[in-house]
Amino acid sequence: MKNIKTMFAAIVIPVALIVAFMIFSFVLGNPANFIENNPAGEPIKEGVGSYLGVIYKGGIIVPVLIAMFLIVITFTVERMLTIRAAKGKGSVDSFISRIRALVTNHDFSAAEQECDRQKGSIANVVKAGLNMYKQMEQDKELDKERKILAIQKELEEATTLELPMLSKNLVIISTIASIATLMGLLGTVIGMIRAFKALAQAGAPDAIALSTGISEALINTALGILTSAIAIIFYNYFTNKIDALTYGIDEAGYTIVQNFAAKNK
């Protein structure tokens, strides 16, 4: 499963680029979207094709921005599924409350069964802590402080194994959030260069070249801002979700350690 996730992350970006260029060439650049079926000319004036043709006039930066948009959407769905699986089947708050009550009553068998029902990252960490708890209770050689340290270490190691899975691929979303607007601005600059080049021609300005340059400038800006905004929203959303899960893990671990310390005074 881990290898599949790694391969998935490796192939999403090139596949998104290929799909984006196909959309740009065959959907946006469809001759039917332009007057006289000529993609080098003006977009048609009415219908969906008019909007597609205008986006096509955004130039070569458009497929790059479309690829970024597809990457953000793909990894957003992937992160949603991963975090949902890490959360488990039920409410995290309810699970922590049940675990706290069971551990306080020293009903470890029921607590482990609760972890098996809940599943997910928090349940895995709690179960690892409970197993170490039972081992330390049976250990007659170590003193209380070393037993507590052993439980804390087990909880920390289990947490270390679980947390990277939660934050994996978020760096891709955060990177696109930063560079999508810059790519849009790059397209804007290229479009404005073309527009001013058309204005600088002797005699009457080339109306088609002028409108193409302006379209390229505006379309790239819009796509860049849209992609960046979506990436920022979902990055912050996932960060808050991961923080909540991390807090749940810390709370459950603290309950286990404190219970052991209180029981073995």
Residue pairs with C-beta under 8 A, 6 or more apart in sequence:
5 168
8 78
9 168
9 169
9 172
12 71
12 74
12 75
13 67
13 71
13 172
16 67
16 68
16 70
16 71
16 74
17 63
17 64
17 67
19 67
19 70
20 63
20 64
20 66
20 67
20 70
21 63
21 67
23 63
23 66
24 56
24 62
24 63
24 66
27 52
28 52
28 53
28 55
28 56
28 62
29 39
29 56
30 49
30 52
31 37
31 38
31 39
32 44
32 49
33 39
33 43
33 44
33 49
33 50
33 52
33 53
33 56
34 40
34 41
34 42
34 43
34 44
34 49
34 53
35 41
35 42
35 43
35 44
39 53
39 56
41 208
42 53
42 208
42 211
43 49
43 50
43 52
43 53
43 54
43 56
43 57
44 50
44 53
54 215
54 219
55 62
55 219
55 223
56 62
57 211
57 212
57 215
57 216
57 219
58 187
58 191
58 215
58 216
58 219
58 220
58 223
59 187
59 190
59 191
59 216
59 219
59 220
61 183
61 184
61 186
61 187
61 190
61 216
61 220
62 187
62 219
62 220
62 223
64 183
65 180
65 183
65 184
65 187
65 220
65 223
65 224
65 227
66 223
68 176
68 179
68 180
68 183
68 227
69 180
69 223
69 226
69 227
69 230
71 172
71 176
72 173
72 176
72 227
72 230
72 231
72 234
73 230
75 169
75 172
75 173
76 173
76 230
76 234
78 169
79 169
79 170
79 173
79 234
79 238
82 165
82 166
82 168
83 166
83 238
83 241
83 242
83 245
85 119
85 120
86 120
86 121
86 122
86 162
86 165
86 166
86 245
87 120
87 121
87 122
87 241
87 245
88 95
88 118
88 119
88 120
88 121
88 122
88 123
89 117
89 118
89 119
89 120
90 117
90 118
92 122
92 244
92 245
92 248
93 248
95 114
95 118
95 122
95 123
95 248
96 122
96 248
96 251
96 252
96 255
98 114
99 111
99 114
99 115
99 126
99 252
99 255
100 252
100 255
102 108
102 110
102 111
102 114
103 111
103 130
103 255
103 256
103 259
104 255
104 259
106 259
106 263
108 130
108 133
108 134
111 126
111 130
112 127
112 130
112 131
114 123
115 123
115 124
115 126
115 127
115 130
116 123
116 127
121 162
121 163
121 165
121 166
121 245
121 249
122 245
122 248
122 249
122 252
124 158
124 161
124 162
125 155
125 158
125 159
125 162
125 249
125 252
125 253
126 249
126 252
126 253
126 256
128 154
128 155
128 157
128 158
129 151
129 154
129 155
129 158
129 252
129 253
129 256
129 257
130 256
131 154
132 150
132 151
132 154
132 155
133 151
133 256
133 259
133 260
135 150
136 142
136 147
136 150
136 151
136 260
137 260
139 147
142 150
144 261
144 264
147 260
147 264
148 257
148 260
148 261
151 256
151 257
151 260
152 253
152 257
155 253
155 256
155 257
159 246
159 249
159 253
162 249
163 242
163 246
166 242
166 245
166 246
167 242
170 235
170 238
170 239
173 231
173 234
173 235
173 238
174 231
174 235
176 227
176 228
176 231
177 228
177 231
177 232
177 235
178 228
180 224
180 225
180 227
180 228
180 231
181 224
181 225
181 228
182 224
183 220
183 224
184 220
184 221
184 222
184 223
184 224
184 225
184 227
184 228
185 220
185 221
185 224
186 220
187 216
187 217
187 219
187 220
187 221
187 223
187 224
188 216
188 217
188 218
188 220
188 221
189 217
190 216
190 217
190 220
191 212
191 213
191 214
191 215
191 216
191 217
191 218
191 219
191 220
192 213
192 214
192 217
193 213
194 209
194 212
194 213
194 216
195 209
195 210
195 213
195 214
195 217
196 213
197 209
197 213
198 205
198 206
198 207
198 209
198 210
198 213
199 205
199 210
